[in-house]
Amino acid sequence: EEEAVLCSDPHCRLGACCRTEAVTCTCSQPQCCAQGLLPPASIDAGSSAGLRVTLVTPVTVALGGRPRWFYYLATGAQTLDFLRGAFGGTEGKVLKGYRVRLTEEWELEAVLTSASELEVHAGTPSGRHTHFWTSTRQGSLARALRHRLGEPPAAYLAPPARAKKHALLEVTEVVTVAHSFARTRRVELQEGVGCCFTEDDATLQGLPPALLGATFFALEGSAVSNRGAGRFTVFAGGVGPVTVFAIDVIDPFNKYGATYKQGFEDLTWERVDAPGFLLKPDKPWRVHVGCWRRSLEPGVALEVPHGPGLHGAIAVAAG
């Protein structure tokens, strides 16, 4: 069922894979989509504590012996305290399967030195300095960098609660999910979120606590266009273990009696107790939703087959 590999594409060979044909998206626009394990042109990571997290202008810089992604936060200059509050009081948070975090001073200096064109995309004319926060603290003050084209970055101290500066964030793909024939759309699971395909108008109600905030990989299209049997491939990156959830609904016409549709019922995963977990369609009935889970270690690819009656998908939560 699982194999210790370094690539999420089931057709690749260890040490010979540099790309995968699986496509994952964070919004409906083409710039939000990319092949698995590659940086999309833009990431719509949703909202967190009042901060709209839209990430643009990716650059890849080799730091610490490996390539790392860095994105500009499109909401512009903010106070550091507001940014930290949006990230749960820390320098980073997992949003839609991507870990987003503020950069340390040495990291930001290295990125600006090797990719100085970011200064232009931040909205500041090249004749003026652009100011960026770092996660490095010095007492009650925070370290920031100012930069202008043709000049090396310069560090200084600034009050985190009052000063507003730009943010260049490191983004790590914690998990990617590929499907055998469909593209996937990343959706943060909350009460009332749409399910189970991108063209559906039904919503989920009564989500179990373990699912709140998890990333749901909805199949693009409708139930009709995705009615065949297939498989998901889940790949956890090197950030840490993740919890994988399989979500599927009961047949609304009780064609299979008290059992679930031909989706995930053959999995031997732990059943999540969720008697009030319902799919509310634009019809006079509601159907119950089944949920199963298992853990997945980093660096491991997990194949999850499903039958032709699936009305659901895979969701993943960090930790």
Rosetta blueprint (number, residue, H / E / L):
1 E L
2 E E
3 E E
4 A L
5 V L
6 L L
7 C L
8 S L
9 D L
10 P L
11 H L
12 C L
13 R L
14 L L
15 G L
16 A L
17 C L
18 C L
19 R L
20 T L
21 E L
22 A L
23 V E
24 T E
25 C E
26 T L
27 C L
28 S L
29 Q L
30 P H
31 Q H
32 C H
33 C E
34 A E
35 Q E
36 G L
37 L L
38 L L
39 P L
40 P L
41 A L
42 S E
43 I E
44 D E
45 A E
46 G E
47 S E
48 S E
49 A L
50 G L
51 L E
52 R E
53 V E
54 T E
55 L E
56 V E
57 T E
58 P E
59 V E
60 T E
61 V E
62 A E
63 L E
64 G L
65 G L
66 R E
67 P E
68 R E
69 W E
70 F E
71 Y E
72 Y E
73 L E
74 A L
75 T L
76 G L
77 A L
78 Q E
79 T E
80 L H
81 D H
82 F H
83 L H
84 R H
85 G H
86 A H
87 F L
88 G L
89 G L
90 T L
91 E L
92 G E
93 K E
94 V E
95 L E
96 K L
97 G L
98 Y E
99 R E
100 V E
101 R E
102 L E
103 T L
104 E L
105 E H
106 W H
107 E H
108 L H
109 E H
110 A H
111 V H
112 L H
113 T H
114 S H
115 A L
116 S L
117 E L
118 L H
119 E H
120 V H
121 H H
122 A L
123 G L
124 T L
125 P L
126 S L
127 G L
128 R L
129 H L
130 T E
131 H E
132 F E
133 W E
134 T E
135 S E
136 T E
137 R E
138 Q E
139 G L
140 S L
141 L E
142 A E
143 R E
144 A E
145 L E
146 R E
147 H E
148 R L
149 L L
150 G L
151 E L
152 P L
153 P L
154 A E
155 A E
156 Y E
157 L E
158 A E
159 P L
160 P L
161 A L
162 R L
163 A L
164 K E
165 K E
166 H E
167 A L
168 L E
169 L E
170 E E
171 V E
172 T E
173 E E
174 V L
175 V E
176 T E
177 V E
178 A E
179 H E
180 S L
181 F L
182 A L
183 R L
184 T E
185 R E
186 R E
187 V E
188 E E
189 L L
190 Q L
191 E L
192 G L
193 V L
194 G E
195 C L
196 C L
197 F E
198 T L
199 E L
200 D L
201 D L
202 A L
203 T E
204 L E
205 Q E
206 G L
207 L L
208 P L
209 P H
210 A H
211 L H
212 L L
213 G L
214 A L
215 T E
216 F E
217 F E
218 A E
219 L E
220 E L
221 G L
222 S L
223 A L
224 V L
225 S L
226 N L
227 R L
228 G L
229 A L
230 G E
231 R E
232 F E
233 T E
234 V E
235 F E
236 A E
237 G L
238 G L
239 V L
240 G L
241 P L
242 V E
243 T E
244 V E
245 F E
246 A E
247 I E
248 D E
249 V E
250 I E
251 D L
252 P L
253 F L
254 N L
255 K L
256 Y L
257 G L
258 A L
259 T L
260 Y E
261 K L
262 Q L
263 G L
264 F L
265 E L
266 D L
267 L L
268 T L
269 W L
270 E E
271 R E
272 V L
273 D L
274 A L
275 P L
276 G L
277 F L
278 L E
279 L E
280 K E
281 P L
282 D L
283 K L
284 P L
285 W L
286 R L
287 V E
288 H E
289 V E
290 G E
291 C E
292 W E
293 R E
294 R E
295 S E
296 L E
297 E L
298 P L
299 G L
300 V L
301 A E
302 L E
303 E E
304 V E
305 P E
306 H E
307 G L
308 P L
309 G L
310 L L
311 H L
312 G E
313 A E
314 I E
315 A E
316 V E
317 A E
318 A E
319 G L
